[in-house]
Amino acid sequence: MEEIKREEVLESLKEEIENIKNLSKIETENNEPIQENEDFREALSIDSEKVVKILLSWGGGEDGYKLTFKDGELLRGVYYMANWGTYNEIDLNEDELNLIFNVYLYGEEPQ
């Protein structure tokens, strides 16, 4: 499978934003809701996830964990490091994810 290049994603985003801006202009000028325009792309779904950030250090550098939940279920997690405009993260494997979840969150999704 061929990887989608960052430039392709950026170009697609640019086109999508331009389309929405044009539709918003039409909505304003013609008093026609964007959703009724034939060029409007209907969302196939709208999902929500909750990311819990466990900050271990900050200042000259930052590191920690980000755990992602959906409907109360722990989906995935990463360990990340950031420092003066740079950022990188590594996916946690299942054992690491469960360990971090149990140690820092006591096995419960925070409210």
N, C-alpha and C positions, 0 to 999 in steps of 0.2 A: 504494500500500500504506500502510495506517495504522500509525503508530508505536505501539509498546507503551509505555504510560506507566509511569513509575517507580512510581507508586502501585499499579498493577495487579501489578507484579512483587513489590512488598513484601507485598501482600495474599496473593498466591499462596504466597510463601515462608512467611508466617505460618500459613496453612492446612496446608502440607506439614509444618512443624515440629510443629504441634499434633497432626496425625495420627500422626506418628512417636512423639511422647511418649505418646499414648494406646495405641498398639500396644506400646510398651515396657512400659507399666503392665500391659497384658493379659498380656504375656510373663512378667512377674514374678509376677503373681497366679495365672495358670493353668499356668505352666511350659510355655507353647506358643510355639515359635519365631515371631518376627515374620514371617518369610518364608512361613509356612504360613497366615497370616491372610488372608482374602479382601480386606481393605481395604489390604493391602500393595501398593505400586506397584513392580513388578519393574523394575530398571534395564534399559534397552534396550542400553546399552553402558557400559563404564567405560574411559575413555581417559586417557592420561597425556601431558602435555607438559612440556617443560623450558624454563624461562625463565632466560636469562642476563642479569644486570644489569651494565651497564658504567657505573660511577659516575664522573662527571667532577668534581663538586664536592659539598660537604656543609657543614653548619654553619648559617649564617643563611638559606641556601637550598640546594637540591639540584637537580642536573640530571644527565641521562645517557641511556643507551639501554637498552631491554629487547628482547632478541631471543628469539623463541619457536621451539623445535625440537620435532619429533615424529619418532621413529624415525630420528634422524640428519639429517632434512631441515629446512632453515631455512624456516619458514612465514611469519613476519611479524616486524615490528619497530616500535618506537615510540621517539620522543624524548620525554622527560618532564621536567617541572619540578615541584618541590614546595617549599613554604615555609610553615612554621608552620600546619599544618592544612589547607593548600590543595594541590591536585594537579591537573595537567592533562597530557595527552599528545597527541601528533600522530603518526598513522601515517606510516611511512616508505614512499616509493614504491619500486619495485623497484631502481632505480639507487642510491638512497640506502641501501637495505638491503644491497645487495651491497658497496657502498663501506665501510660500517661493519663488516660481517662480515669483509672482507678486511683492513682496516686494524687493527682491534682483536683479531680472533681468528685472523688469518693464514689465513683460509679454512678453518678446521677447528672443528668443534664441540668445546668444552672438555669434558673428562671429569669 
